Amino acid sequence: FDGTITPWKILNDLFDGCSGTLSEKKEKLSTIAMEQVIENLSWTSSIELF
């Protein structure tokens, strides 16, 4: 692991990949971020069930 792939790099790549105005990009990013949080939460809680 050389540290080149960081969450910030991924976010920046997503940000660059989003078309539209800055506010549209921010909206899309926060949607992606929320989806990640929900995914992580559901994954974590399913682990805790066992």
VOKOLTOR-359840 format. One line per field, with one value per residue (C-alpha): residue number from 1; residue in one letter; x, y, z. Coordinates in steps of 0.25 Angstrom, whole numbers, m for minus. Layout:
N
pos c(NUM,...)
code c(A,...)
X c(X,...)
Y c(Y,...)
Z c(Z,...)
***
This chain:
50
pos c(1,2,3,4,5,6,7,8,9,10,11,12,13,14,15,16,17,18,19,20,21,22,23,24,25,26,27,28,29,30,31,32,33,34,35,36,37,38,39,40,41,42,43,44,45,46,47,48,49,50)
code c(F,D,G,T,I,T,P,W,K,I,L,N,D,L,F,D,G,C,S,G,T,L,S,E,K,K,E,K,L,S,T,I,A,M,E,Q,V,I,E,N,L,S,W,T,S,S,I,E,L,F)
X c(0,7,m4,m7,m21,m27,m42,m38,m33,m45,m54,m46,m48,m63,m63,m56,m65,m78,m83,m91,m89,m81,m94,m99,m85,m86,m100,m96,m84,m92,m102,m90,m85,m98,m99,m86,m89,m102,m95,m84,m95,m103,m90,m85,m99,m100,m86,m91,m103,m94)
Y c(0,13,22,28,24,32,35,50,45,36,48,57,47,46,61,63,52,60,69,81,94,94,93,81,74,77,71,59,57,58,47,38,41,37,25,20,23,16,4,4,5,m7,m15,m12,m15,m28,m32,m29,m38,m50)
Z c(0,m5,0,m14,m13,m2,2,m3,m16,m18,m15,m24,m35,m33,m32,m45,m51,m47,m58,m55,m46,m33,m25,m33,m31,m16,m16,m24,m14,m2,m8,m11,3,10,2,7,21,20,14,25,36,30,28,42,48,41,46,60,59,59)
***
